[in-house]
Amino acid sequence: MMTGNLLTFGLFVLVLSFALVTTPAQAEQNAFSTRVARSADDIHPLLVGMKVPDVVLMNVEGNPVRLYSFLSEKPTVLVFYRGGWCPYCNVQLAQLRTIENDVLELGYQIVAISADRFENAAKSIEKHNLHYTLLSDSAKVAAKAFGLAFKVDEKTLERYSKFGIDLEAASGVNDHILPVPAVFIIQNDGSIVFEYVNPNYKVRLNAQVLLAILKVENERAKTESKETKTHN
C-alpha cells in the first residue's frame, strides 16, 4: 500500500531545479535556524540547491559528532524520522536496510537522524539489525536547522499517551518537538540535490523509489563529470 501511494509522487515531493543557488550568507543563516513551526503543515524546510548546516549530533555511544564528518566521506542519503516509538518509522528503517548494499554500491551512505535519545537510537539498531548510521537529535538542533521542527499539539499528546507513547521519555527533553519525516540526498560539499518532505507521517518515500532516484542522480553526476573533463 505504501509503495502504491508513493510511486505516484503526488504527495508533497519537493524536487526543485538543480540550478537553484544559495548564497553563503543564506547558508549561514540556515545553520543557526531555531524556528519551530506551529504544526507539521507550517514547516519551511531547506530546499534543493541549499547547503545543509554542520550541526552537532550524538552518536549511539553518546559522543558528539558533526554532520559534515559523515558528509565529507561520501554522498549521503540523510533520513529524518520521528523515533523508535513510531511504527511508520520502524517500517521505513527496515526498508532502508533492504537497499543498503545497493546504496553503498552506488557510492552513497545512509545516515538516519531522530529525536530519540542516543540510548534509544542504539536500541533501534539492535532491534532492526541495522548497519547504517543512526544519530540522536534529542535537542532538535538538526530538525530546527533543516526547517523540519514542529510543536506537537496537546490533543495529539493526549492521543499518544493513550497508546503509551511518551515523547519526553523517548527524547529525554520536555519540549514536545518532532521533525517532519524527510529524506535528503546530499553531496560531499553539503549541497542538497534531492529531497522528499511530507507532513503526513504515515506516507514515506518507498525504499525502491529512493534507490531508483539514486541511480538517476548517480548517472547525472557521472555525465556532468565527463562533460567537465571534456571542457577542461
Secondary structure, 3 states (H helix, E strand, C coil): CHHHHHCCCCCCCCCCCCCCCCCHHHHHHHHCCCCCECCHHHCCCCCCCCECCCCEEECCCCCEEECHHHHCCCCEEEEEECCCCCHHHHHHHHHHHHHHHHHHHCCCEEEEEECCCHHHHHHHHHHHCCCCEEEECCCCHHHHHCCCEEECCHHHHHHHHHCCCCHHHHHCCCCCEEECCEEEEECCCCEEEEEEECCCCCCCCCHHHHHHHHHHHHHHHHHHHHHHHHHC
